[in-house]
Amino acid sequence: MAHWLYAFWLEEKGQDLVEYAVILMFIAVACLAFVFSGTTIVNGIWTREKTDLVSANSTATGG
């Protein structure tokens, strides 16, 4: 049993899989952070444009 545990500890076959999983998790977290920060920016842009359009419409209609 001790020999099996020692061999399992030294074995490196699963190491690549774990490294790829960590890299994939990092990429997923980075994408989520980008999407959530991007939605805030886009929402601010649309809000500003809506305000400008309402102001222009009000000026054009004389109100």
DRENKOL-573368 format. One line per 3 residues: their letters; for each residue x, y, z of N, C-alpha, C. Coordinates in steps of 0.1 Angstrom, whole numbers, plus 5000, padded with zeros to 4 digits. Layout:
N
A> X Y Z X Y Z X Y Z ~ ...
//
This chain:
63
MAH> 5008 4988 5000 5000 5000 5000 5009 5013 5000 ~ 5019 5012 5008 5028 5024 5009 5035 5026 4995 ~ 5038 5015 4988 5045 5016 4975 5035 5023 4965
WLY> 5022 5019 4966 5012 5024 4957 5010 5039 4960 ~ 5010 5043 4972 5008 5058 4975 5020 5066 4971 ~ 5032 5060 4973 5044 5067 4968 5045 5068 4953
AFW> 5041 5058 4946 5040 5058 4931 5030 5068 4927 ~ 5018 5069 4933 5008 5078 4930 5012 5092 4932 ~ 5020 5095 4943 5025 5108 4946 5035 5113 4935
LEE> 5043 5104 4930 5053 5108 4920 5048 5108 4906 ~ 5037 5102 4904 5031 5101 4890 5027 5115 4885 ~ 5030 5118 4873 5028 5131 4867 5018 5131 4856
KGQ> 5011 5120 4854 5001 5119 4842 4990 5129 4844 ~ 4984 5130 4856 4973 5139 4857 4976 5154 4859 ~ 4989 5156 4860 4993 5170 4863 4990 5179 4851
DLV> 4991 5175 4839 4988 5183 4827 4973 5186 4827 ~ 4965 5176 4830 4950 5179 4830 4946 5189 4841 ~ 4953 5189 4852 4950 5199 4862 4954 5213 4858
EYA> 4966 5213 4852 4971 5226 4847 4962 5232 4836 ~ 4957 5224 4827 4948 5228 4817 4935 5233 4823 ~ 4930 5226 4833 4917 5230 4840 4919 5243 4847
VIL> 4930 5246 4853 4933 5258 4860 4934 5270 4850 ~ 4940 5267 4839 4941 5277 4828 4927 5280 4822 ~ 4919 5270 4820 4906 5272 4815 4897 5279 4825
MFI> 4899 5277 4838 4891 5284 4848 4895 5299 4848 ~ 4908 5301 4847 4913 5315 4847 4907 5323 4835 ~ 4907 5316 4823 4901 5323 4811 4887 5325 4813
AVA> 4879 5316 4819 4865 5318 4821 4862 5329 4830 ~ 4870 5330 4841 4868 5341 4851 4871 5354 4844 ~ 4882 5355 4836 4885 5367 4829 4874 5371 4819
CLA> 4869 5362 4812 4858 5365 4803 4845 5370 4810 ~ 4842 5364 4821 4831 5369 4829 4833 5383 4834 ~ 4845 5385 4839 4848 5399 4844 4847 5409 4832
FVF> 4852 5405 4821 4851 5414 4809 4836 5417 4805 ~ 4828 5406 4805 4814 5408 4801 4807 5417 4811 ~ 4809 5414 4824 4802 5422 4834 4806 5437 4834
SGT> 4819 5439 4832 4824 5453 4832 4819 5459 4818 ~ 4819 5452 4808 4814 5457 4795 4799 5461 4795 ~ 4791 5453 4802 4777 5457 4802 4775 5470 4809
TIV> 4783 5473 4820 4781 5486 4827 4785 5497 4817 ~ 4796 5495 4810 4800 5506 4800 4790 5508 4789 ~ 4785 5497 4784 4775 5498 4773 4762 5504 4778
NGI> 4758 5501 4790 4746 5507 4796 4748 5522 4798 ~ 4759 5526 4802 4762 5540 4803 4762 5548 4790 ~ 4767 5541 4780 4767 5547 4766 4752 5549 4761
WTR> 4744 5538 4763 4730 5539 4758 4722 5549 4766 ~ 4725 5550 4779 4718 5560 4787 4721 5574 4783 ~ 4734 5577 4780 4738 5590 4776 4732 5593 4762
EKT> 4732 5583 4753 4726 5586 4740 4711 5588 4740 ~ 4704 5581 4749 4690 5583 4751 4687 5597 4756 ~ 4695 5601 4765 4694 5615 4770 4696 5625 4759
DLV> 4706 5623 4751 4709 5632 4740 4697 5633 4730 ~ 4692 5621 4727 4681 5620 4717 4668 5627 4723 ~ 4665 5625 4735 4654 5631 4741 4655 5646 4741
SAN> 4667 5651 4744 4670 5665 4744 4669 5671 4730 ~ 4674 5664 4720 4673 5669 4706 4659 5669 4702 ~ 4651 5658 4705 4637 5658 4702 4629 5669 4708
STA> 4632 5672 4720 4626 5683 4727 4629 5696 4721 ~ 4642 5698 4717 4646 5711 4710 4639 5712 4697 ~ 4638 5701 4689 4633 5701 4676 4618 5704 4676
TGG> 4611 5699 4686 4596 5700 4686 4592 5713 4693 ~ 4602 5720 4699 4599 5733 4705 4594 5731 4719 ~ 4597 5720 4726 4592 5717 4739 4602 5718 4749
//
